[in-house]
Amino acid sequence: MITERKPKNIFTQGPIAPSFIADSIQKHETKTNIGGHSIFLGQVRADLINGQKVAAIEYTAYEEMALEKMHVIREDVFAKYPLVCMHVHHSLGKIAAGEICLFVFTSSAHRKAAIDACTEVVERLKAELPIWGKEIFEDESYQWKENK
Amino acid sequence: MPVQVIVFGQLTDIMGNNPVMVDNAADTSELIEQLNIRFPALVNKPYIIAVDRQIVTGHTALSGNNTVALLPPFAGG
């Protein structure tokens, strides 16, 4: 049976709470065909740049385009790997150093699909989603984040 | 017909956060030429162009109802 997936919203205003991640794991206990989960969490790093410490990153996105693109990535990854489910959450707005800004969660019957799919989603979303981050220093000056 | 231009990331430092209207741009090349005159700091900045949320390359014709977005390098995650 082919089920059509609709574009989901991935954006959350503010940081992703660890309790939200715990609840998300908890919700999978009824899905007993799952044998492995893979989770990636992105955390805002307090980089030291020219003697200035990053206090927060303010994320913005071209939301409509990002959601369309994420839908394509989701479809591709479901076609490539035998996943049971996939959840993606990305923060918008100001996220302080140490807080979680990205949560990617894939689940499958056996570990390899979940692990490989999780890695692929993280790599593709960093490369393909129109999202930007302003690194705000402790003195309120800023620079634009570049993905490595 | 005017075309609406939106920008993101570091380009908001040059063009602000509000849409910019450009008159009489038949294609994306003419549009960029006009923007470069109005916003000289835009010249040589790295970005790709999306017309109605689709990434385009080369000279893409514009109808007047399009929204053109200038997208600097992505930095999600």
Backbone of each chain as ProteinMPNN parsed JSONL, in Angstrom:
{"seq_chain_A": "MITERKPKNIFTQGPIAPSFIADSIQKHETKTNIGGHSIFLGQVRADLINGQKVAAIEYTAYEEMALEKMHVIREDVFAKYPLVCMHVHHSLGKIAAGEICLFVFTSSAHRKAAIDACTEVVERLKAELPIWGKEIFEDESYQWKENK", "coords_chain_A": {"N_chain_A": [[0.848, -1.2, 0.0], [0.566, 2.168, -0.87], [1.139, 5.037, 0.846], [0.424, 8.424, 0.9], [2.476, 11.0, 1.964], [2.055, 14.028, 3.676], [3.427, 17.397, 3.497], [5.188, 18.191, 6.437], [5.302, 20.382, 9.262], [8.429, 21.436, 10.361], [9.458, 23.286, 11.995], [10.178, 24.916, 15.082], [9.532, 27.41, 17.407], [12.065, 28.805, 19.25], [14.23, 26.972, 21.61], [14.674, 23.339, 21.484], [13.197, 21.379, 23.802], [14.702, 19.161, 26.184], [12.815, 17.524, 27.477], [10.794, 17.332, 25.588], [12.032, 15.74, 23.712], [12.374, 13.404, 25.185], [9.654, 12.749, 25.574], [8.969, 12.259, 22.961], [10.399, 9.94, 22.413], [9.172, 8.229, 24.223], [6.595, 8.036, 23.089], [6.912, 6.146, 21.138], [6.661, 3.611, 22.181], [4.466, 2.054, 21.649], [4.814, 1.286, 19.089], [5.691, -1.504, 18.136], [6.996, -2.804, 16.13], [9.355, -1.622, 15.723], [12.859, -1.864, 16.083], [15.143, -0.45, 16.422], [16.312, 2.806, 17.187], [17.541, 5.917, 15.938], [19.083, 8.866, 16.878], [19.796, 12.25, 16.283], [21.115, 15.114, 17.764], [21.399, 18.517, 17.527], [23.401, 20.989, 18.976], [23.8, 24.276, 20.203], [26.882, 25.743, 19.901], [29.365, 27.302, 21.902], [31.313, 28.927, 20.309], [34.597, 30.338, 20.06], [35.489, 33.209, 18.586], [37.834, 35.219, 17.189], [38.485, 36.084, 19.788], [35.985, 36.566, 20.805], [33.079, 35.285, 22.347], [30.502, 33.087, 21.262], [27.216, 33.658, 22.153], [24.647, 32.974, 21.499], [22.623, 31.592, 18.834], [20.737, 32.993, 16.289], [18.164, 31.768, 14.498], [16.815, 31.855, 11.214], [14.526, 31.244, 8.507], [13.616, 30.464, 5.113], [10.689, 29.675, 5.163], [8.5, 28.406, 3.746], [9.736, 27.38, 1.458], [11.672, 25.761, 2.642], [10.123, 23.815, 3.907], [8.922, 22.559, 1.756], [11.198, 21.514, 0.521], [12.169, 19.868, 2.55], [10.187, 17.98, 2.568], [10.664, 16.661, 0.162], [13.17, 15.534, 0.75], [12.406, 13.837, 2.833], [10.673, 12.056, 1.477], [12.505, 10.912, -0.318], [14.277, 9.641, 1.455], [12.632, 7.829, 2.797], [12.054, 6.238, 0.624], [14.483, 5.096, 0.139], [15.403, 3.762, 2.449], [14.319, 1.173, 4.737], [12.357, 2.428, 6.736], [10.504, 2.845, 9.771], [9.541, 5.152, 10.984], [10.08, 8.766, 10.896], [11.221, 11.73, 12.329], [11.584, 15.226, 12.36], [12.851, 18.137, 13.758], [13.466, 21.576, 13.852], [14.901, 24.447, 15.242], [13.738, 27.865, 15.342], [14.453, 31.379, 15.698], [16.026, 32.823, 18.649], [18.564, 30.914, 20.016], [20.168, 29.833, 22.814], [23.665, 29.268, 23.643], [24.468, 25.91, 24.263], [21.877, 25.02, 24.23], [19.405, 22.939, 22.558], [19.024, 22.774, 19.066], [18.373, 21.28, 16.892], [16.707, 18.304, 16.069], [16.709, 15.127, 15.056], [15.158, 12.135, 14.311], [15.045, 8.839, 13.706], [13.566, 5.655, 13.0], [13.617, 2.108, 12.813], [13.176, -1.39, 11.88], [15.546, -2.784, 12.144], [18.877, -1.834, 13.175], [20.646, -0.608, 11.224], [19.361, 0.721, 9.074], [18.034, 2.805, 10.409], [20.2, 4.234, 11.519], [21.768, 4.941, 9.24], [19.892, 6.39, 7.725], [19.335, 8.496, 9.454], [21.794, 9.868, 9.539], [21.947, 10.602, 6.83], [19.719, 12.304, 6.546], [20.42, 14.416, 8.281], [22.773, 15.392, 7.035], [21.749, 16.124, 4.505], [19.776, 18.007, 5.167], [21.276, 20.071, 6.268], [22.681, 20.884, 4.019], [20.74, 21.514, 2.113], [18.417, 22.846, 3.043], [16.868, 26.035, 3.159], [17.998, 27.769, 5.511], [19.205, 30.021, 7.94], [21.756, 31.224, 10.199], [22.421, 33.502, 12.716], [25.198, 34.298, 14.428], [25.394, 35.352, 17.588], [27.293, 37.387, 19.591], [28.656, 37.784, 22.96], [28.714, 40.521, 23.446], [26.624, 41.452, 21.93], [27.237, 42.028, 19.283], [27.502, 40.541, 15.977], [27.934, 37.724, 13.709], [27.441, 36.031, 10.563], [26.605, 32.662, 10.503], [28.485, 29.95, 9.125], [28.158, 26.885, 7.471], [30.149, 24.015, 8.034]], "CA_chain_A": [[0.0, 0.0, 0.0], [1.319, 3.425, -0.916], [0.481, 6.117, 1.581], [1.017, 9.704, 0.55], [2.778, 11.824, 3.144], [1.879, 15.475, 3.455], [4.523, 18.157, 4.12], [5.015, 18.444, 7.869], [6.077, 21.513, 9.765], [9.579, 20.999, 11.17], [10.008, 24.42, 12.746], [9.752, 25.183, 16.447], [10.065, 28.684, 17.88], [12.845, 28.615, 20.472], [14.997, 25.727, 21.692], [13.959, 22.074, 21.613], [13.372, 20.984, 25.207], [15.009, 17.744, 26.397], [11.592, 16.796, 27.843], [10.087, 17.055, 24.324], [12.744, 14.608, 23.104], [12.004, 12.236, 26.0], [8.246, 12.414, 25.261], [8.946, 11.716, 21.609], [10.858, 8.544, 22.536], [8.098, 7.523, 24.947], [5.451, 7.792, 22.195], [7.19, 5.027, 20.235], [6.593, 2.294, 22.839], [3.374, 1.272, 21.06], [5.225, 0.837, 17.74], [6.553, -2.627, 18.524], [7.762, -3.303, 14.977], [10.653, -0.935, 15.753], [13.914, -2.518, 16.859], [16.259, 0.477, 16.621], [16.124, 4.242, 16.961], [18.753, 6.718, 15.853], [18.75, 10.262, 17.189], [20.844, 13.262, 16.229], [20.746, 16.376, 18.407], [22.325, 19.62, 17.291], [23.448, 21.888, 20.131], [24.497, 25.526, 19.888], [28.236, 25.697, 20.456], [29.9, 28.623, 22.26], [32.588, 29.109, 19.606], [35.382, 31.537, 20.347], [35.898, 33.75, 17.289], [38.591, 36.457, 17.407], [38.392, 36.482, 21.188], [34.586, 36.801, 21.21], [32.367, 34.026, 22.532], [29.124, 33.028, 20.757], [26.263, 33.495, 23.251], [23.405, 32.401, 20.969], [22.434, 31.669, 17.38], [19.354, 33.321, 15.923], [17.866, 31.082, 13.237], [15.702, 32.258, 10.359], [14.391, 30.329, 7.366], [12.596, 30.683, 4.078], [9.962, 28.525, 5.699], [7.703, 27.667, 2.75], [10.649, 26.622, 0.608], [12.329, 24.744, 3.468], [9.191, 22.706, 4.16], [8.801, 21.822, 0.482], [12.458, 20.776, 0.319], [12.226, 18.796, 3.561], [9.254, 16.942, 2.119], [11.382, 15.889, -0.87], [14.188, 14.733, 1.449], [11.68, 12.789, 3.561], [10.223, 11.054, 0.498], [13.704, 10.215, -0.824], [14.86, 8.787, 2.495], [11.696, 6.714, 2.996], [12.166, 5.35, -0.541], [15.806, 4.465, 0.142], [15.629, 2.937, 3.646], [13.084, 0.615, 5.319], [12.105, 3.106, 8.009], [9.144, 2.845, 10.336], [9.151, 6.561, 11.068], [11.114, 9.803, 10.892], [10.75, 13.008, 12.878], [12.61, 16.269, 12.247], [12.484, 19.419, 14.382], [14.538, 22.569, 13.785], [14.524, 25.682, 15.94], [13.84, 29.217, 14.786], [14.591, 32.356, 16.775], [17.307, 32.884, 19.347], [18.851, 29.711, 20.791], [21.391, 30.108, 23.592], [24.704, 28.23, 23.643], [24.118, 24.798, 25.149], [20.51, 24.552, 23.976], [19.241, 22.068, 21.391], [18.411, 23.491, 17.949], [18.0, 20.321, 15.84], [16.363, 16.966, 16.581], [16.355, 14.202, 13.969], [14.823, 10.881, 14.998], [14.608, 7.821, 12.738], [13.322, 4.354, 13.626], [13.463, 1.013, 11.853], [13.15, -2.712, 12.505], [16.937, -3.122, 12.471], [19.59, -0.59, 13.448], [21.417, 0.032, 10.164], [18.521, 1.665, 8.318], [17.793, 3.991, 11.245], [21.458, 4.993, 11.655], [22.144, 5.528, 7.944], [18.88, 7.384, 7.342], [19.508, 9.663, 10.337], [22.965, 10.594, 9.033], [21.633, 11.205, 5.529], [18.796, 13.428, 6.755], [21.172, 15.53, 8.875], [23.655, 15.96, 6.007], [20.971, 16.783, 3.456], [19.075, 19.225, 5.618], [22.265, 21.142, 6.408], [23.105, 21.341, 2.69], [19.666, 21.85, 1.175], [17.304, 23.669, 3.538], [17.202, 27.464, 3.269], [17.982, 28.197, 6.914], [20.397, 30.822, 8.242], [22.0, 31.429, 11.625], [23.211, 34.676, 13.083], [25.922, 34.009, 15.673], [25.375, 36.577, 18.394], [28.34, 37.345, 20.613], [28.241, 38.25, 24.287], [28.523, 41.98, 23.441], [25.501, 41.757, 21.02], [27.655, 42.075, 17.884], [27.16, 39.25, 15.379], [28.391, 37.354, 12.367], [26.57, 34.998, 10.001], [27.148, 31.299, 10.612], [28.755, 29.194, 7.886], [28.233, 25.445, 7.732], [31.418, 23.399, 7.635]], "C_chain_A": [[0.882, 1.248, 0.0], [0.522, 4.483, -0.147], [1.195, 7.422, 1.241], [1.244, 10.521, 1.816], [2.63, 13.294, 2.775], [3.084, 16.211, 4.059], [4.202, 18.454, 5.584], [5.78, 19.705, 8.235], [7.23, 20.981, 10.609], [10.033, 22.086, 12.136], [9.333, 24.624, 14.1], [10.335, 26.53, 16.828], [10.802, 28.447, 19.192], [13.528, 27.251, 20.503], [14.095, 24.496, 21.779], [14.252, 21.538, 23.017], [13.742, 19.509, 25.308], [13.766, 16.921, 26.767], [10.754, 16.459, 26.612], [10.706, 15.831, 23.646], [12.383, 13.314, 23.856], [10.572, 11.789, 25.687], [8.15, 11.754, 23.893], [9.391, 10.249, 21.615], [9.743, 7.696, 23.162], [6.955, 7.125, 24.014], [5.661, 6.59, 21.281], [7.016, 3.661, 20.886], [5.468, 1.433, 22.289], [3.745, 0.738, 19.674], [6.227, -0.314, 17.905], [7.225, -3.322, 17.337], [9.133, -2.614, 14.881], [11.64, -1.713, 16.611], [15.092, -1.602, 17.131], [15.861, 1.906, 16.321], [17.493, 4.868, 16.743], [18.348, 8.17, 16.027], [19.982, 11.137, 16.979], [20.31, 14.53, 16.872], [21.815, 17.406, 18.076], [22.237, 20.586, 18.461], [24.24, 23.133, 19.757], [25.819, 25.58, 20.668], [28.725, 27.124, 20.744], [31.278, 28.795, 21.637], [33.276, 30.392, 20.056], [35.933, 32.037, 19.016], [36.537, 35.114, 17.511], [38.41, 36.993, 18.838], [36.981, 36.732, 21.689], [33.858, 35.469, 21.295], [30.927, 34.12, 22.004], [28.189, 32.752, 21.936], [24.995, 32.799, 22.785], [23.471, 32.407, 19.447], [20.965, 31.988, 17.14], [19.084, 32.732, 14.535], [16.676, 31.712, 12.533], [15.667, 31.298, 9.175], [13.446, 30.918, 6.334], [11.663, 29.491, 4.256], [9.219, 27.712, 4.638], [8.605, 26.79, 1.888], [11.307, 25.488, 1.392], [11.406, 23.539, 3.686], [8.97, 21.881, 2.892], [10.024, 20.942, 0.261], [12.572, 19.615, 1.311], [11.304, 17.653, 3.179], [9.912, 16.045, 1.068], [12.424, 14.975, -0.215], [13.517, 13.555, 2.164], [11.247, 11.658, 2.616], [11.399, 10.232, -0.015], [14.216, 9.202, 0.199], [13.939, 7.608, 2.8], [11.781, 5.723, 1.834], [13.452, 4.533, -0.481], [15.999, 3.474, 1.289], [14.298, 2.398, 4.177], [12.812, 1.196, 6.714], [10.678, 2.879, 8.468], [8.668, 4.293, 10.478], [10.356, 7.489, 11.156], [10.497, 11.093, 11.442], [11.899, 14.013, 12.811], [12.064, 17.555, 12.868], [13.693, 20.35, 14.332], [14.044, 23.848, 14.441], [14.583, 26.898, 15.036], [13.925, 30.18, 15.967], [15.92, 32.161, 17.493], [17.482, 31.669, 20.261], [20.185, 29.915, 21.495], [22.382, 28.958, 23.46], [24.325, 27.164, 24.667], [22.718, 24.262, 24.936], [20.451, 23.76, 22.669], [18.467, 22.818, 20.297], [17.97, 22.547, 16.818], [17.796, 18.947, 16.463], [15.904, 16.134, 15.391], [16.251, 12.815, 14.581], [14.292, 9.899, 13.954], [14.498, 6.466, 13.445], [13.092, 3.306, 12.549], [13.463, -0.312, 12.603], [14.547, -3.1, 12.979], [17.792, -1.862, 12.398], [20.154, 0.139, 12.223], [20.603, 1.078, 9.395], [18.312, 2.948, 9.118], [19.04, 4.872, 11.322], [21.804, 5.697, 10.341], [21.166, 6.626, 7.515], [19.054, 8.658, 8.167], [20.67, 10.517, 9.842], [22.627, 11.312, 7.726], [20.698, 12.41, 5.671], [19.55, 14.639, 7.306], [22.045, 16.204, 7.812], [22.859, 16.718, 4.954], [20.293, 18.038, 3.959], [20.041, 20.389, 5.834], [22.64, 21.734, 5.046], [21.969, 21.965, 1.886], [18.556, 22.752, 1.716], [17.722, 25.129, 3.68], [16.971, 27.982, 4.692], [19.287, 28.957, 7.153], [20.52, 31.04, 9.746], [22.888, 32.632, 11.844], [23.867, 34.351, 14.417], [26.06, 35.31, 16.456], [26.378, 36.434, 19.529], [27.83, 37.96, 21.918], [28.024, 39.759, 24.329], [27.461, 42.426, 22.43], [25.932, 41.979, 19.572], [27.397, 40.687, 17.288], [27.947, 38.985, 14.105], [27.465, 36.23, 11.879], [27.288, 33.663, 9.992], [27.386, 30.706, 9.224], [28.841, 27.726, 8.232], [29.54, 24.875, 7.208], [31.14, 22.043, 7.005]], "O_chain_A": [[1.826, 1.356, 0.782], [-0.63, 4.771, -0.473], [2.422, 7.503, 1.292], [0.337, 10.71, 2.627], [3.035, 13.729, 1.697], [3.696, 15.725, 5.01], [3.107, 18.903, 5.923], [6.777, 20.051, 7.6], [7.012, 20.15, 11.49], [10.885, 21.849, 12.992], [8.114, 24.523, 14.242], [11.519, 26.774, 16.595], [10.214, 27.939, 20.147], [13.424, 26.471, 19.556], [12.912, 24.597, 22.105], [15.402, 21.278, 23.369], [13.167, 18.683, 24.6], [13.676, 15.747, 26.408], [10.08, 15.429, 26.582], [10.0, 14.996, 23.081], [12.123, 12.277, 23.245], [10.307, 10.595, 25.55], [7.369, 10.825, 23.684], [8.823, 9.42, 20.904], [9.424, 6.604, 22.691], [6.409, 6.026, 24.121], [4.703, 6.069, 20.711], [7.202, 2.642, 20.221], [5.499, 0.212, 22.439], [3.076, -0.151, 19.146], [7.44, -0.12, 17.825], [7.938, -4.309, 17.514], [9.964, -2.986, 14.053], [11.316, -2.161, 17.711], [15.946, -1.913, 17.961], [15.17, 2.187, 15.341], [18.489, 4.404, 17.298], [17.396, 8.645, 15.407], [21.075, 10.807, 17.44], [19.2, 14.973, 16.573], [23.0, 17.181, 18.321], [21.146, 20.96, 18.889], [25.25, 23.038, 19.06], [25.859, 25.48, 21.895], [28.525, 28.033, 19.939], [32.288, 28.807, 22.34], [32.631, 31.388, 20.385], [36.752, 31.365, 18.39], [35.878, 36.052, 17.961], [38.211, 38.189, 19.053], [36.786, 37.071, 22.856], [34.004, 34.62, 20.415], [30.224, 35.097, 22.261], [28.339, 31.748, 22.633], [24.336, 32.114, 23.567], [24.268, 33.13, 18.848], [20.071, 31.354, 17.701], [19.686, 33.136, 13.541], [15.671, 32.057, 13.155], [16.653, 30.624, 8.879], [12.597, 31.754, 6.642], [11.81, 28.455, 3.608], [9.293, 26.484, 4.625], [8.299, 25.629, 1.618], [11.479, 24.386, 0.872], [11.851, 22.391, 3.654], [8.847, 20.657, 2.951], [9.908, 19.782, -0.133], [13.013, 18.521, 0.956], [11.608, 16.489, 3.44], [9.739, 14.826, 1.082], [12.549, 13.803, -0.57], [14.0, 12.424, 2.106], [11.426, 10.477, 2.911], [11.308, 9.011, -0.134], [14.543, 8.065, -0.139], [14.419, 6.499, 3.039], [11.603, 4.52, 2.024], [13.507, 3.413, -0.989], [16.679, 2.461, 1.126], [13.272, 3.071, 4.086], [13.016, 0.531, 7.729], [9.763, 2.739, 7.657], [7.532, 4.617, 10.134], [11.478, 7.07, 11.444], [9.394, 11.484, 11.06], [13.037, 13.697, 13.159], [10.962, 18.0, 12.545], [14.799, 19.97, 14.717], [12.91, 24.276, 14.222], [15.37, 26.954, 14.091], [13.525, 29.852, 17.084], [16.808, 31.448, 17.027], [16.671, 31.423, 21.154], [21.209, 30.143, 20.849], [21.995, 27.819, 23.199], [23.915, 27.474, 25.785], [22.394, 23.171, 25.405], [21.315, 23.887, 21.801], [17.416, 23.409, 20.548], [17.273, 22.969, 15.895], [18.601, 18.487, 17.273], [14.857, 16.394, 14.797], [17.156, 12.373, 15.289], [13.218, 10.106, 13.389], [15.252, 6.178, 14.375], [12.466, 3.567, 11.521], [13.718, -0.356, 13.807], [14.719, -3.664, 14.06], [17.477, -0.933, 11.653], [20.144, 1.369, 12.183], [21.088, 2.172, 9.104], [18.403, 4.047, 8.572], [18.956, 6.095, 11.207], [22.095, 6.893, 10.326], [21.577, 7.666, 7.002], [18.934, 9.765, 7.643], [20.551, 11.738, 9.736], [22.974, 12.478, 7.539], [20.873, 13.418, 4.986], [19.341, 15.762, 6.847], [22.058, 17.43, 7.697], [23.238, 17.818, 4.552], [20.239, 19.038, 3.244], [19.686, 21.547, 5.615], [22.886, 22.935, 4.931], [22.208, 22.85, 1.064], [17.826, 23.362, 0.934], [18.776, 25.436, 4.239], [15.924, 28.539, 5.023], [20.338, 28.583, 6.634], [19.526, 31.042, 10.472], [23.956, 32.764, 11.246], [23.181, 34.152, 15.419], [26.751, 36.238, 16.037], [26.322, 35.492, 20.319], [26.755, 38.557, 21.98], [27.242, 40.244, 25.146], [27.379, 43.608, 22.096], [25.071, 42.107, 18.702], [27.103, 39.75, 18.03], [28.538, 39.886, 13.511], [26.796, 35.57, 12.674], [28.425, 33.55, 9.534], [26.614, 30.92, 8.29], [29.525, 27.352, 9.185], [29.984, 25.195, 6.105], [32.071, 21.35, 6.597]]}, "seq_chain_B": "MPVQVIVFGQLTDIMGNNPVMVDNAADTSELIEQLNIRFPALVNKPYIIAVDRQIVTGHTALSGNNTVALLPPFAGG", "coords_chain_B": {"N_chain_B": [[5.313, 44.861, -15.25], [5.783, 44.715, -11.759], [8.277, 42.9, -9.908], [8.521, 40.955, -6.992], [11.062, 40.949, -4.586], [12.722, 38.973, -2.231], [14.973, 38.612, 0.525], [17.437, 36.829, 2.502], [19.249, 35.86, 5.522], [22.64, 36.928, 5.551], [22.217, 38.749, 3.531], [20.153, 40.357, 4.329], [21.343, 42.308, 5.775], [22.104, 44.063, 3.857], [19.888, 44.602, 2.195], [17.719, 44.769, 3.869], [14.768, 43.685, 5.77], [12.347, 43.713, 4.528], [10.243, 43.034, 1.633], [11.505, 43.892, -1.603], [10.56, 45.821, -4.343], [10.874, 45.439, -7.837], [10.828, 47.02, -10.916], [9.991, 46.247, -14.323], [11.732, 44.03, -15.036], [12.724, 41.666, -17.159], [13.903, 39.223, -17.0], [15.825, 37.11, -14.736], [18.459, 37.962, -14.862], [18.356, 40.661, -15.66], [17.006, 41.604, -13.482], [18.882, 41.22, -11.376], [20.893, 42.93, -12.275], [19.614, 45.418, -11.942], [19.213, 45.381, -9.178], [21.843, 45.369, -8.287], [22.619, 47.94, -8.935], [20.996, 49.471, -7.286], [21.705, 48.443, -4.8], [24.744, 48.445, -4.139], [26.426, 46.938, -2.486], [25.647, 44.384, -2.823], [26.867, 43.268, -4.981], [28.938, 40.677, -6.067], [28.446, 39.2, -3.758], [27.93, 35.968, -2.304], [25.28, 33.997, -3.446], [22.344, 32.053, -4.234], [19.591, 31.84, -6.566], [16.095, 31.758, -6.202], [13.063, 31.255, -7.859], [9.791, 31.656, -7.186], [10.11, 29.731, -5.16], [11.606, 27.743, -6.364], [14.824, 26.681, -7.18], [16.831, 28.389, -9.512], [18.884, 28.685, -12.484], [21.012, 30.648, -14.646], [19.478, 32.721, -17.229], [16.416, 33.383, -16.249], [13.11, 33.689, -17.205], [10.816, 36.224, -16.124], [7.52, 36.832, -14.931], [6.159, 38.765, -13.611], [4.334, 38.19, -11.656], [5.893, 36.793, -10.049], [7.749, 35.687, -7.164], [10.926, 36.463, -6.255], [13.67, 35.053, -4.673], [16.67, 35.708, -2.983], [19.231, 33.708, -1.968], [21.602, 33.319, 0.378], [24.539, 31.296, 1.328], [23.494, 28.284, 2.902], [22.823, 27.594, 6.381], [21.787, 25.815, 8.23], [20.955, 23.649, 11.045]], "CA_chain_B": [[4.842, 44.291, -13.97], [6.867, 44.636, -10.761], [8.613, 41.602, -9.311], [8.857, 41.073, -5.572], [12.319, 40.282, -4.236], [12.957, 38.791, -0.797], [16.328, 38.126, 0.814], [17.582, 36.171, 3.799], [20.595, 35.741, 6.07], [23.521, 38.101, 5.504], [21.734, 39.741, 2.554], [19.254, 41.309, 5.003], [22.186, 43.436, 6.212], [22.228, 44.967, 2.705], [18.584, 44.964, 1.599], [16.674, 44.857, 4.879], [13.899, 42.524, 5.97], [11.081, 43.846, 3.797], [10.371, 42.769, 0.201], [11.888, 45.008, -2.467], [9.894, 45.688, -5.64], [11.695, 45.832, -8.987], [9.997, 47.186, -12.118], [10.522, 46.01, -15.681], [12.817, 43.052, -15.165], [12.187, 40.588, -17.997], [14.442, 37.953, -16.514], [16.577, 37.223, -13.481], [19.706, 38.725, -15.079], [18.002, 42.087, -15.607], [16.647, 41.89, -12.092], [20.107, 41.335, -10.584], [21.549, 44.179, -12.702], [18.936, 46.543, -11.283], [19.478, 45.323, -7.731], [23.248, 45.744, -8.062], [22.706, 49.409, -8.998], [20.353, 50.015, -6.075], [22.404, 47.949, -3.599], [26.086, 48.083, -4.621], [27.067, 45.94, -1.609], [25.178, 43.06, -3.249], [27.761, 42.78, -6.046], [29.928, 39.665, -5.655], [28.058, 38.412, -2.584], [27.517, 34.638, -2.735], [23.881, 33.588, -3.229], [21.642, 31.424, -5.346], [18.316, 32.503, -6.818], [14.9, 30.92, -6.313], [11.866, 31.91, -8.386], [8.643, 30.927, -6.638], [10.629, 28.65, -4.306], [12.402, 26.781, -7.131], [16.148, 27.209, -7.492], [17.014, 28.546, -10.957], [20.215, 29.128, -12.924], [20.966, 31.311, -15.948], [18.494, 33.783, -17.423], [15.084, 32.819, -16.09], [12.092, 34.701, -17.518], [9.941, 36.61, -15.011], [6.223, 37.232, -15.48], [5.587, 39.881, -12.869], [3.693, 37.68, -10.441], [6.851, 35.919, -9.362], [8.558, 36.116, -6.028], [12.319, 36.049, -6.427], [14.384, 35.04, -3.392], [18.131, 35.586, -3.049], [19.537, 32.823, -0.85], [23.03, 33.136, 0.663], [24.829, 29.906, 1.729], [22.626, 27.796, 3.984], [23.55, 27.344, 7.632], [20.897, 25.146, 9.187], [21.474, 22.593, 11.898]], "C_chain_B": [[6.0, 44.209, -12.969], [7.042, 43.211, -10.22], [8.985, 41.845, -7.854], [10.127, 40.283, -5.281], [12.422, 40.178, -2.72], [14.358, 38.236, -0.602], [16.391, 37.599, 2.239], [19.034, 36.267, 4.264], [21.366, 37.045, 5.938], [23.047, 39.152, 4.508], [20.734, 40.713, 3.173], [20.044, 42.499, 5.552], [22.297, 44.488, 5.11], [20.863, 45.489, 2.255], [17.436, 45.048, 2.604], [15.777, 43.637, 4.906], [12.58, 42.603, 5.202], [11.284, 43.542, 2.313], [10.702, 44.047, -0.559], [11.193, 44.787, -3.806], [10.822, 46.188, -6.743], [10.798, 45.877, -10.222], [10.748, 46.728, -13.363], [11.762, 45.126, -15.736], [12.251, 41.859, -15.923], [12.704, 39.226, -17.56], [15.326, 38.193, -15.294], [17.87, 38.023, -13.669], [19.446, 40.229, -15.017], [17.675, 42.511, -14.177], [17.904, 42.123, -11.242], [20.873, 42.612, -10.966], [20.946, 45.382, -11.988], [19.215, 46.57, -9.784], [20.903, 45.758, -7.417], [23.446, 47.262, -8.116], [22.123, 50.02, -7.717], [21.111, 49.64, -4.805], [23.806, 47.487, -3.988], [26.771, 47.011, -3.77], [26.678, 44.512, -1.995], [26.125, 42.415, -4.266], [28.793, 41.823, -5.441], [29.606, 38.932, -4.355], [27.619, 37.018, -3.071], [26.031, 34.388, -2.436], [23.399, 32.81, -4.446], [20.262, 32.059, -5.434], [17.204, 31.46, -6.877], [13.77, 31.771, -6.865], [10.678, 31.049, -7.96], [9.084, 29.619, -5.971], [11.361, 27.548, -5.068], [13.74, 27.413, -7.477], [16.333, 27.248, -9.005], [18.471, 28.919, -11.243], [20.046, 29.814, -14.279], [19.897, 32.39, -16.014], [17.098, 33.178, -17.364], [14.049, 33.924, -16.295], [11.199, 34.952, -16.308], [8.642, 37.174, -15.579], [5.666, 38.467, -14.794], [4.839, 39.425, -11.635], [4.644, 36.828, -9.621], [7.382, 36.557, -8.083], [9.949, 35.553, -6.223], [13.0, 36.134, -5.068], [15.875, 34.894, -3.662], [18.573, 34.861, -1.775], [21.046, 32.69, -0.662], [23.275, 31.703, 1.172], [24.038, 29.487, 2.973], [23.452, 27.449, 5.222], [22.662, 26.699, 8.695], [21.627, 24.108, 10.025], [22.359, 23.102, 13.003]], "O_chain_B": [[7.069, 43.693, -13.295], [6.088, 42.443, -10.099], [9.673, 42.812, -7.525], [10.261, 39.122, -5.665], [12.236, 41.164, -2.008], [14.871, 37.493, -1.439], [15.524, 37.88, 3.066], [19.92, 36.688, 3.521], [20.829, 38.127, 6.179], [23.424, 40.319, 4.615], [20.487, 41.78, 2.612], [19.482, 43.572, 5.769], [22.553, 45.66, 5.387], [20.708, 46.677, 1.971], [16.307, 45.363, 2.23], [15.989, 42.677, 4.165], [11.787, 41.661, 5.228], [12.373, 43.763, 1.783], [10.244, 45.135, -0.21], [11.233, 43.683, -4.348], [11.471, 47.225, -6.603], [10.102, 44.912, -10.538], [11.974, 46.813, -13.439], [12.733, 45.456, -16.418], [11.406, 41.128, -15.405], [12.032, 38.209, -17.727], [15.543, 39.331, -14.879], [18.326, 38.688, -12.739], [20.21, 40.977, -14.407], [18.015, 43.607, -13.731], [17.984, 43.094, -10.489], [21.429, 43.291, -10.102], [21.663, 46.252, -11.494], [19.426, 47.631, -9.195], [21.15, 46.429, -6.415], [24.318, 47.808, -7.44], [22.682, 50.957, -7.147], [21.159, 50.416, -3.85], [24.044, 46.291, -4.151], [27.605, 46.26, -4.275], [27.303, 43.549, -1.55], [26.182, 41.192, -4.397], [29.431, 42.13, -4.434], [30.411, 38.122, -3.894], [27.004, 36.902, -4.131], [25.587, 34.552, -1.3], [23.97, 32.9, -5.533], [19.815, 32.729, -4.504], [17.347, 30.417, -7.516], [13.541, 32.885, -6.394], [10.574, 29.878, -8.324], [8.504, 28.556, -6.196], [11.704, 26.521, -4.481], [13.8, 28.528, -7.996], [16.037, 26.276, -9.701], [19.19, 29.401, -10.367], [19.057, 29.588, -14.977], [19.462, 32.911, -14.987], [16.651, 32.538, -18.315], [14.103, 34.965, -15.64], [10.865, 34.03, -15.563], [8.65, 37.898, -16.574], [4.793, 39.141, -15.341], [4.717, 40.178, -10.668], [4.252, 36.218, -8.626], [7.452, 37.778, -7.946], [10.14, 34.343, -6.342], [12.92, 37.158, -4.39], [16.292, 34.061, -4.467], [18.33, 35.325, -0.661], [21.707, 32.02, -1.455], [22.317, 30.971, 1.422], [23.933, 30.23, 3.949], [24.617, 27.063, 5.125], [22.769, 26.993, 9.885], [22.768, 23.744, 9.741], [22.867, 22.314, 13.801]]}, "name": "protein", "num_of_chains": 2, "seq": "MITERKPKNIFTQGPIAPSFIADSIQKHETKTNIGGHSIFLGQVRADLINGQKVAAIEYTAYEEMALEKMHVIREDVFAKYPLVCMHVHHSLGKIAAGEICLFVFTSSAHRKAAIDACTEVVERLKAELPIWGKEIFEDESYQWKENKMPVQVIVFGQLTDIMGNNPVMVDNAADTSELIEQLNIRFPALVNKPYIIAVDRQIVTGHTALSGNNTVALLPPFAGG"}
